[in-house]
Amino acid sequence: MADAAPKAILHVGSLLGYSTIRMCTALPDGGQGCRLVALERDPTFFVASKRFVHQARLDGWASSFYETPHLSL
């Protein structure tokens, strides 16, 4: 991911946020100029993921989380 230097990342199914944290830390230049949006439809996992990303002090990189409880895939 560091070589690609993406401008945006869409993460579907964040569960507990581990992958979100790993993607944020893999971004070049501390994630400057990249927006990571994580989608989670389970409210329990949504809250947990947001908390773990916050505890990792990465809120600024994973700037948006959207709870999508009625999304059917």
C-alpha positions as CSV (number, residue, x, y, z in Angstrom):
1,M,0.0,0.0,0.0
2,A,2.9,2.4,0.7
3,D,4.1,2.1,-2.9
4,A,0.6,2.9,-4.3
5,A,0.2,6.1,-2.2
6,P,-3.7,6.0,-2.5
7,K,-5.7,9.1,-2.2
8,A,-8.7,7.2,-0.7
9,I,-9.3,3.8,0.8
10,L,-12.7,2.2,1.3
11,H,-12.7,-0.5,4.0
12,V,-15.9,-2.6,4.0
13,G,-16.5,-4.6,7.2
14,S,-14.1,-3.0,9.8
15,L,-15.0,-5.5,12.5
16,L,-12.7,-4.5,15.5
17,G,-10.6,-2.0,13.5
18,Y,-7.4,-4.0,13.3
19,S,-7.2,-3.9,9.5
20,T,-8.1,-0.2,9.6
21,I,-5.2,0.4,12.0
22,R,-2.8,-1.6,9.8
23,M,-3.9,0.3,6.7
24,C,-3.4,3.6,8.4
25,T,0.1,2.8,9.6
26,A,1.1,1.5,6.2
27,L,0.3,4.8,4.4
28,P,3.3,7.0,3.4
29,D,3.9,10.3,5.0
30,G,1.6,9.5,7.9
31,G,-1.4,9.3,5.7
32,Q,-1.3,12.9,4.7
33,G,-3.7,13.5,1.8
34,C,-5.4,10.1,2.1
35,R,-8.9,9.5,3.4
36,L,-9.8,6.2,4.8
37,V,-13.5,5.4,5.2
38,A,-14.6,2.3,7.0
39,L,-18.0,0.8,6.7
40,E,-19.4,-1.5,9.4
41,R,-23.1,-2.5,9.7
42,D,-23.0,-4.2,13.1
43,P,-23.4,-1.4,15.7
44,T,-21.3,-3.3,18.3
45,F,-18.4,-3.7,16.0
46,F,-18.8,-0.1,14.7
47,V,-18.4,1.2,18.3
48,A,-15.5,-1.1,19.0
49,S,-13.6,-0.3,15.8
50,K,-14.0,3.4,16.4
51,R,-12.7,3.0,19.9
52,F,-9.7,1.0,18.9
53,V,-8.8,3.4,16.1
54,H,-9.0,6.3,18.6
55,Q,-6.9,4.4,21.2
56,A,-4.3,3.9,18.5
57,R,-4.4,7.7,18.0
58,L,-5.3,7.4,14.3
59,D,-8.6,9.2,14.3
60,G,-7.1,11.9,12.0
61,W,-6.1,9.3,9.4
62,A,-9.3,7.2,9.5
63,S,-11.3,10.3,9.3
64,S,-14.7,8.9,8.6
65,F,-16.7,5.9,9.9
66,Y,-20.2,5.2,8.7
67,E,-22.5,2.9,10.5
68,T,-24.7,1.2,7.9
69,P,-27.1,-1.0,9.8
70,H,-29.5,-1.6,6.9
71,L,-27.0,-2.3,4.2
72,S,-27.6,-5.6,2.5
73,L,-24.8,-7.0,0.4
